[in-house]
Amino acid sequence: MAKWIKQPTTVNNVYTTDANHVHDQGVPAAEWVINHNLNKKCGVTVVDSSNKVVIGQITYNSVNQVTLNFEGSFSGKAFFN
């Protein structure tokens, strides 16, 4: 005989409630000033237009803005979490 099993309860976890932001830098530049408005000092990952990770200098201007500096100009995306 089949037995009914109660549905699991979903509980909020820290990973699903955390805010994030994606910045699309369409114009090539060596300095990106980005307002992410996440109210925290975020982790940042940058990729160029061919999706290769780029390393640069991160300056936290405030909990809502960063400046990213690179050795050369390029376009790409910055992912904040």
Contacts in CASP RR format, 6 or more apart in sequence:
PFRMAT RR
TARGET T0000
AUTHOR 0000-0000-0000
METHOD contacts of the structure
MODEL  1
MAKWIKQPTTVNNVYTTDANHVHDQGVPAAEWVINHNLNKKCGVTVVDSS
NKVVIGQITYNSVNQVTLNFEGSFSGKAFFN
18 81 0 8 1.000
19 38 0 8 1.000
19 81 0 8 1.000
20 38 0 8 1.000
20 79 0 8 1.000
20 80 0 8 1.000
20 81 0 8 1.000
21 36 0 8 1.000
21 37 0 8 1.000
21 38 0 8 1.000
21 42 0 8 1.000
21 79 0 8 1.000
21 80 0 8 1.000
22 77 0 8 1.000
22 78 0 8 1.000
22 79 0 8 1.000
22 80 0 8 1.000
23 32 0 8 1.000
23 34 0 8 1.000
23 36 0 8 1.000
23 77 0 8 1.000
23 78 0 8 1.000
23 79 0 8 1.000
23 80 0 8 1.000
24 76 0 8 1.000
24 77 0 8 1.000
25 32 0 8 1.000
25 75 0 8 1.000
25 76 0 8 1.000
25 77 0 8 1.000
25 78 0 8 1.000
26 75 0 8 1.000
26 76 0 8 1.000
27 75 0 8 1.000
28 73 0 8 1.000
28 74 0 8 1.000
28 75 0 8 1.000
29 73 0 8 1.000
29 74 0 8 1.000
29 75 0 8 1.000
30 69 0 8 1.000
30 70 0 8 1.000
30 71 0 8 1.000
30 72 0 8 1.000
30 73 0 8 1.000
31 67 0 8 1.000
31 68 0 8 1.000
31 69 0 8 1.000
31 70 0 8 1.000
32 67 0 8 1.000
32 68 0 8 1.000
32 70 0 8 1.000
32 78 0 8 1.000
33 61 0 8 1.000
33 65 0 8 1.000
33 66 0 8 1.000
33 67 0 8 1.000
33 68 0 8 1.000
34 65 0 8 1.000
34 66 0 8 1.000
34 67 0 8 1.000
34 68 0 8 1.000
34 78 0 8 1.000
34 80 0 8 1.000
35 64 0 8 1.000
35 65 0 8 1.000
36 42 0 8 1.000
36 64 0 8 1.000
36 65 0 8 1.000
36 66 0 8 1.000
36 80 0 8 1.000
37 64 0 8 1.000
38 63 0 8 1.000
38 64 0 8 1.000
38 80 0 8 1.000
39 63 0 8 1.000
39 64 0 8 1.000
40 63 0 8 1.000
41 60 0 8 1.000
41 63 0 8 1.000
42 66 0 8 1.000
42 80 0 8 1.000
42 81 0 8 1.000
43 80 0 8 1.000
43 81 0 8 1.000
44 58 0 8 1.000
44 66 0 8 1.000
44 68 0 8 1.000
44 78 0 8 1.000
44 79 0 8 1.000
44 80 0 8 1.000
45 53 0 8 1.000
45 78 0 8 1.000
45 79 0 8 1.000
46 53 0 8 1.000
46 54 0 8 1.000
46 55 0 8 1.000
46 56 0 8 1.000
46 68 0 8 1.000
46 70 0 8 1.000
46 76 0 8 1.000
46 77 0 8 1.000
46 78 0 8 1.000
46 79 0 8 1.000
47 53 0 8 1.000
47 54 0 8 1.000
47 76 0 8 1.000
47 77 0 8 1.000
47 79 0 8 1.000
48 54 0 8 1.000
48 74 0 8 1.000
48 75 0 8 1.000
48 76 0 8 1.000
49 74 0 8 1.000
49 75 0 8 1.000
49 76 0 8 1.000
54 70 0 8 1.000
54 74 0 8 1.000
56 68 0 8 1.000
56 69 0 8 1.000
56 70 0 8 1.000
56 71 0 8 1.000
57 68 0 8 1.000
57 69 0 8 1.000
57 70 0 8 1.000
58 66 0 8 1.000
58 67 0 8 1.000
58 68 0 8 1.000
59 66 0 8 1.000
59 67 0 8 1.000
59 68 0 8 1.000
59 69 0 8 1.000
60 66 0 8 1.000
61 67 0 8 1.000
66 80 0 8 1.000
68 78 0 8 1.000
END
